[in-house]
Amino acid sequence: MTGPARTGAQPLTADEVRARVHALPDPELPFVTLGELGVVRGVFLAPDGRMEVEFTPTFLGCPALSEITAAVAGTLAECGHPDGRVRQVLTPAWSTDRITPSGRRALAEHGIAPPGPTTAPRPVRIGLGAPCPNCGSRATRPHSPFGPTRCQSVLVCTSCRETFPYLATV
Amino acid sequence: MTTTETHGAREARGDTAGFALLAARLGDDALVLGQRLCQWITRAPTIEEDLALSNIALDLIGHARALLALSGTLDGTGRTEDDLAYGRGDREFRNTLLTALPNGDFAVTVARQLAYSHYAVLYYEALAGSAEPGLAACAARAATEVDYHRRHADGWTVRLGLGTAESGRRMQAALDRVWPYTAELFDEDDLVARLAGTGAAASPGPLRPVWRERVHAVVERAGLAVPAPRWEARGGRQGLHGEEFAPLIAELQSVHRQFPGGTW
């Protein structure tokens, strides 16, 4: 809401707005963008002429929701759409499958083991076998199913003995 | 046939007042249980448990926010989730007595989580087929989240049951304490009967045998006895709560009372 007003300038197109919204950092994992996380569902000009951004929360109670909403609304205003709308869309539900390859690389570079595919057979899905982001060892085991944020669990590496967060596959 | 079905579907979708009441019940269950779990923060047995219980509480409060906001939209009053959470008196809450039960020792909290999360998985999965799209979407998302909580409760029930003589004794006592409060989750009153009758939303009643089967399997795996209480506690769905409820709500609403409309 606090972005500079683009007085006199043409409002940006949906494609341009989309690029800016995709580039916004996630409030809890700021080295990953909203686009990489796969939470942006649609950016389009609604029939009433207002720019609309739809996004899907990772979890219903994700505490970053209001920050994401405010950041997107601010971007809309900066793009010449002060009357733009930000809407949460719950279906289809977000899944870690929506994280892009560059998002996965960014997570790994910051010590968070990226999630495996949800299409993997059931036993793999509980989070066994993510390689250690510190030493690369595959000898890791679950430590706690709950971690520093709701979307992360904690694994422990039996080679270097470090614990590390893992973006739990959902 | 086709016209009857179309009429039925319209009738099912059209019961917005009914959906609003149902969403408020579910939201109140989630809010009150989430608030109870928050009382464990900094007091859980280990740092991992502190994180686990607070993460579960966070999920539940997230479910409450979505469901209460939906309720305030559907009932036409335009009340927000905050209006409903902070602006109602304790007798206006419609949560089951189970969700407000005091935490007790860690085993009591685990037993309460076991009962609630198995119920919530089943009921949310059933409500994902509701004729109200907002309710269906919330339920579908919440079902996967409470299933994660269910695994946590299953794991602890078995670990405590098979742990030491003392942990087994406490887990058994916890199940005995919580079990009389589980019946109310499945009660079929006029509201759920009406919604189920038109196909608008599933009733929790028929889910009870499946719940029993699943929960009993966990209790047996834990080497414990399934309680057979001779009484059932109910009243929360009518707003008749236990004496421990008003202080819980007073604590929940205390900041809002001191700083009405405050933002930070």
Interface residues (C-beta under 8 A of the other chain):
Chain A: F59 L60 G61 C62 P63 L90 T91 A93 H143 S144 P145 F146 G147 P148 R150 V154 V170
Chain B: E48 L51 A52 N55 I56 L58 D59 L60 I61 G62 H63 R65 A66 A136 A137 C138 A140 R141 A142 T144 E145 Y148 R151 H152
